[in-house]
Amino acid sequence: MADTSAANRPAPTGGHGTAPIEDLTAGHLAPSGPLLAYSADVRRHVVLIRGGDSRFDNVTDARLRVTRPR
């Protein structure tokens, strides 16, 4: 029987499971720190459509532009 002990343990508390999560402070942000703050302006919304069944010749891999609900 397979060893499932690792799968049953709680999730790690840090990035990539190696270190505890620390609070983000001003010291982490530029100019003194390595991170940059930015604001995203979303102008398009798309849905990725993948699937189908090759037995029925309806395989698709497409993007469909959608309007954001208000």
URWO-V668263 format. One record per residue. PHI is phi as a letter, one per 20 degrees, with the letter a starting at -180 (999 if undefined). OMEGA is omega in degrees with one decimal (999 if undefined). NEAR is the number of other ideal C-beta (glycine too) atoms within 10 Angstrom. Layout:
phi=PHI omega=OMEGA near=NEAR
phi=PHI omega=OMEGA near=NEAR
//
This chain:
phi=999 omega=-177.8 near=3
phi=f omega=177.5 near=5
phi=e omega=-178.9 near=6
phi=d omega=-176.5 near=8
phi=f omega=179.8 near=7
phi=f omega=-179.3 near=6
phi=f omega=-177.9 near=7
phi=e omega=177.8 near=6
phi=f omega=175.6 near=8
phi=f omega=179.1 near=5
phi=f omega=178.1 near=5
phi=f omega=-176.3 near=12
phi=d omega=-176.9 near=9
phi=c omega=178.1 near=10
phi=f omega=-179.5 near=10
phi=l omega=175.4 near=6
phi=m omega=-175.5 near=8
phi=d omega=-175.2 near=7
phi=b omega=176.4 near=10
phi=f omega=177.0 near=8
phi=f omega=176.5 near=9
phi=d omega=179.1 near=9
phi=f omega=176.3 near=5
phi=f omega=179.9 near=11
phi=c omega=178.0 near=8
phi=g omega=179.0 near=8
phi=f omega=177.5 near=8
phi=e omega=-173.9 near=13
phi=e omega=177.4 near=13
phi=f omega=12.6 near=9
phi=e omega=-177.1 near=5
phi=e omega=-177.2 near=8
phi=d omega=-174.9 near=12
phi=e omega=-175.2 near=7
phi=e omega=176.9 near=10
phi=d omega=174.4 near=8
phi=e omega=177.9 near=9
phi=b omega=178.1 near=5
phi=c omega=179.3 near=4
phi=e omega=176.3 near=5
phi=d omega=-176.8 near=4
phi=f omega=-178.0 near=6
phi=d omega=179.1 near=5
phi=c omega=173.4 near=9
phi=c omega=178.6 near=11
phi=c omega=174.6 near=10
phi=d omega=177.2 near=9
phi=e omega=-178.8 near=8
phi=d omega=176.8 near=11
phi=c omega=175.9 near=9
phi=q omega=-176.8 near=8
phi=o omega=-177.5 near=12
phi=b omega=-176.7 near=8
phi=f omega=177.5 near=7
phi=f omega=-179.0 near=7
phi=d omega=178.4 near=7
phi=l omega=178.4 near=7
phi=c omega=178.4 near=9
phi=f omega=-179.4 near=11
phi=c omega=173.6 near=8
phi=b omega=-172.5 near=9
phi=b omega=172.6 near=9
phi=d omega=179.5 near=11
phi=c omega=178.7 near=9
phi=f omega=-179.2 near=8
phi=c omega=176.5 near=10
phi=e omega=-179.9 near=7
phi=f omega=177.4 near=7
phi=f omega=-179.9 near=5
phi=d omega=999 near=3
//
